[in-house]
Amino acid sequence: MLVFTFIDLSNSEREILAKRLQIYVMTTFDKGFEYPDHQWTIRQLEYRLKLIRNIFNSYRNRSSAVETLDDISNTLVKLRNATISVIPSVHEIRSPLYKAAKAFLFAKTKFTENHPRQYKWADNGFQWLDDVQNMNERKHYDILTYYLFNESWSMIVCCTANINESGRCALLSIGSIVQSLYIEVPVGEYVINNTDLDELDVSANFEIALKNLIHLVCERKNEK
């Protein structure tokens, strides 16, 4: 096996590397022969191969300067700061999902501006999670923390946008998983046109929905 060509590794390190690579290869194989709706895209496969390549490189370059977790994280921060200033394309600006994301970001920001001492989002931005299986739905996850004197509680909030088949209507909602149950609260249904969504209306409804969601989370946690 290829791992035994790494002469600088101890036997136990070779075994660990072999098991890790076996899991990577087998799960890659499984995704390649999954049902069509669940198969990986070419891009997903490329990144799995990059993962395997990076594992080999990390062992081959052990004598060189080791890239620490802080090094990688610092690079990610620089990339994030660079992408913040990128101007979206005309196609992105016209996209219903872009307009929904813009409205959600406004609502999140407005909420913490209205409650600066009590609430804080972990992520001050907004980015959809890609889902090639469902091109008309996107989700964004963030953590909302509430502070009360020396105490605090946090909850994961999922912002969801569903675009209808014609691309002319967006259903916005928020939700959270509590004790294995996903609780969802609609924010509102909005018509997509040549302008942005009514961000003030989305913001007002977002706060109402968030209040209702927190209330339902409390009820769920109080269940016996």
C-alpha positions as CSV (number, residue, x, y, z in Angstrom):
1,M,0.0,0.0,0.0
2,L,1.1,3.5,-0.8
3,V,1.2,4.6,2.9
4,F,4.1,2.2,3.6
5,T,6.3,4.3,1.3
6,F,6.4,7.0,3.9
7,I,9.5,5.8,5.7
8,D,9.4,8.6,8.2
9,L,6.2,7.3,9.8
10,S,6.0,4.9,12.6
11,N,4.0,1.7,12.3
12,S,1.1,3.2,14.3
13,E,1.1,6.4,12.3
14,R,0.9,4.3,9.1
15,E,-2.0,2.4,10.4
16,I,-3.9,5.6,11.4
17,L,-3.2,7.0,7.9
18,A,-4.3,3.8,6.2
19,K,-7.6,3.7,8.1
20,R,-8.3,7.4,7.4
21,L,-7.6,7.0,3.7
22,Q,-9.7,3.8,3.6
23,I,-12.7,5.8,5.0
24,Y,-12.1,8.6,2.5
25,V,-11.9,6.2,-0.5
26,M,-14.9,4.1,0.5
27,T,-17.2,7.1,1.2
28,T,-16.1,8.5,-2.2
29,F,-17.0,5.2,-3.9
30,D,-20.4,5.2,-2.1
31,K,-21.2,8.6,-3.3
32,G,-20.2,7.7,-6.9
33,F,-22.8,4.9,-6.9
34,E,-25.5,6.5,-4.9
35,Y,-29.0,7.1,-6.3
36,P,-28.8,9.9,-9.0
37,D,-30.4,12.5,-6.7
38,H,-27.8,12.0,-4.0
39,Q,-24.7,11.5,-6.1
40,W,-21.9,14.0,-5.8
41,T,-21.3,16.5,-8.5
42,I,-18.0,16.7,-10.3
43,R,-17.0,19.6,-8.2
44,Q,-17.7,17.7,-5.0
45,L,-15.6,14.8,-6.2
46,E,-12.8,17.2,-7.1
47,Y,-12.7,18.5,-3.5
48,R,-12.7,15.0,-2.1
49,L,-9.7,14.3,-4.2
50,K,-8.1,17.5,-3.0
51,L,-8.7,16.3,0.5
52,I,-6.9,13.1,-0.1
53,R,-4.1,14.9,-1.9
54,N,-3.7,17.3,1.0
55,I,-3.4,14.4,3.5
56,F,-0.6,12.9,1.5
57,N,1.2,16.3,1.2
58,S,0.9,16.9,4.9
59,Y,2.8,13.7,5.6
60,R,5.3,14.2,2.8
61,N,6.2,17.7,3.9
62,R,6.6,16.9,7.6
63,S,10.2,18.2,7.6
64,S,9.1,21.6,6.3
65,A,7.2,24.3,8.2
66,V,3.9,22.8,9.4
67,E,0.8,24.7,8.5
68,T,-1.1,25.1,11.8
69,L,-4.8,25.5,12.3
70,D,-4.2,29.2,13.1
71,D,-2.4,29.6,9.7
72,I,-5.3,28.1,7.8
73,S,-7.9,30.1,9.8
74,N,-5.9,33.4,9.2
75,T,-6.0,32.6,5.5
76,L,-9.8,32.1,5.6
77,V,-10.3,35.4,7.4
78,K,-8.3,37.2,4.7
79,L,-10.3,35.5,2.0
80,R,-13.5,36.5,3.7
81,N,-12.5,40.1,4.0
82,A,-11.5,40.1,0.4
83,T,-14.8,38.7,-0.8
84,I,-16.9,41.2,1.2
85,S,-15.7,44.0,-1.1
86,V,-16.5,42.0,-4.3
87,I,-19.3,43.6,-6.3
88,P,-22.0,41.1,-7.2
89,S,-22.7,40.5,-10.9
90,V,-25.8,41.7,-12.7
91,H,-27.1,38.2,-12.8
92,E,-26.7,37.8,-9.0
93,I,-28.4,41.0,-8.3
94,R,-31.4,39.9,-10.3
95,S,-31.5,36.5,-8.7
96,P,-34.5,35.9,-6.4
97,L,-32.2,34.1,-3.9
98,Y,-29.8,37.1,-3.9
99,K,-32.8,39.4,-3.1
100,A,-34.0,37.1,-0.3
101,A,-30.5,36.9,1.2
102,K,-30.2,40.7,1.1
103,A,-33.6,41.1,2.8
104,F,-32.6,38.5,5.5
105,L,-29.3,40.3,6.1
106,F,-31.1,43.5,6.6
107,A,-33.6,41.9,9.0
108,K,-30.8,40.3,11.1
109,T,-28.9,43.6,11.3
110,K,-32.0,45.6,12.1
111,F,-32.9,43.1,14.9
112,T,-29.6,43.5,16.7
113,E,-29.7,47.3,16.2
114,N,-33.1,47.3,17.9
115,H,-31.8,45.1,20.8
116,P,-28.1,45.9,21.0
117,R,-27.6,44.9,24.6
118,Q,-29.6,41.7,24.7
119,Y,-29.0,39.9,21.4
120,K,-26.0,39.1,19.2
121,W,-25.5,37.1,16.0
122,A,-22.5,34.9,15.7
123,D,-22.3,35.7,12.0
124,N,-22.8,39.4,11.0
125,G,-23.0,38.4,7.3
126,F,-25.3,36.2,5.3
127,Q,-24.4,33.3,2.9
128,W,-26.6,30.6,1.5
129,L,-25.5,27.0,1.9
130,D,-25.3,25.4,-1.6
131,D,-27.7,22.6,-2.4
132,V,-27.4,21.2,-5.9
133,Q,-30.3,18.8,-5.1
134,N,-32.8,21.7,-4.7
135,M,-32.1,24.7,-6.8
136,N,-35.2,26.6,-5.5
137,E,-34.4,26.4,-1.8
138,R,-31.5,27.7,0.2
139,K,-30.7,27.8,3.9
140,H,-28.5,29.9,6.1
141,Y,-27.6,29.0,9.7
142,D,-26.5,31.4,12.4
143,I,-26.4,31.4,16.2
144,L,-28.4,33.9,18.2
145,T,-27.3,34.6,21.7
146,Y,-29.3,36.4,24.4
147,Y,-27.5,38.1,27.3
148,L,-29.1,38.7,30.7
149,F,-26.7,40.0,33.3
150,N,-24.1,37.2,33.8
151,E,-26.2,34.6,32.1
152,S,-26.8,33.9,28.4
153,W,-28.5,31.3,26.2
154,S,-27.9,30.6,22.5
155,M,-30.0,28.9,19.8
156,I,-29.3,28.0,16.2
157,V,-31.6,29.9,13.8
158,C,-32.1,28.6,10.2
159,C,-33.2,31.2,7.6
160,T,-34.8,29.5,4.6
161,A,-35.9,30.9,1.2
162,N,-38.2,28.9,-1.1
163,I,-38.6,30.2,-4.6
164,N,-41.6,29.0,-6.7
165,E,-41.1,27.4,-10.1
166,S,-41.7,30.6,-12.0
167,G,-39.1,32.4,-9.8
168,R,-41.6,35.2,-9.1
169,C,-42.5,34.4,-5.4
170,A,-40.3,33.8,-2.4
171,L,-41.5,32.2,0.8
172,L,-39.2,33.2,3.7
173,S,-39.1,31.3,7.0
174,I,-37.0,30.8,10.1
175,G,-36.6,27.7,12.3
176,S,-34.6,25.9,14.9
177,I,-34.1,22.3,16.0
178,V,-35.1,21.7,19.6
179,Q,-34.8,18.2,21.1
180,S,-34.7,16.5,17.7
181,L,-37.7,18.5,16.5
182,Y,-37.4,21.2,13.7
183,I,-39.8,24.1,14.5
184,E,-40.4,26.4,11.6
185,V,-42.1,29.8,11.6
186,P,-43.0,31.6,8.3
187,V,-41.7,35.2,7.9
188,G,-43.8,36.0,4.8
189,E,-44.4,35.5,1.1
190,Y,-43.0,38.1,-1.2
191,V,-43.4,38.8,-4.9
192,I,-40.1,38.9,-6.8
193,N,-39.9,41.8,-9.3
194,N,-37.3,44.1,-10.7
195,T,-36.7,45.7,-7.4
196,D,-35.5,44.4,-4.1
197,L,-37.9,42.9,-1.5
198,D,-39.5,45.3,0.9
199,E,-36.7,45.0,3.5
200,L,-38.5,47.0,6.1
201,D,-41.5,44.7,5.9
202,V,-39.3,41.6,6.0
203,S,-37.5,43.1,9.0
204,A,-40.7,43.7,10.9
205,N,-42.1,40.3,10.1
206,F,-38.7,38.7,10.9
207,E,-38.8,40.1,14.4
208,I,-42.3,38.8,15.0
209,A,-41.4,35.4,13.6
210,L,-38.3,35.3,15.8
211,K,-40.3,36.2,18.9
212,N,-42.8,33.4,18.1
213,L,-40.0,30.9,17.4
214,I,-38.3,31.7,20.8
215,H,-41.7,31.2,22.5
216,L,-42.2,27.8,20.8
217,V,-38.6,26.8,21.7
218,C,-39.4,27.6,25.3
219,E,-42.5,25.5,25.2
220,R,-40.6,22.6,23.6
221,K,-37.9,22.7,26.3
222,N,-40.6,22.7,29.0
223,E,-42.2,19.5,27.7
224,K,-41.7,16.5,29.8
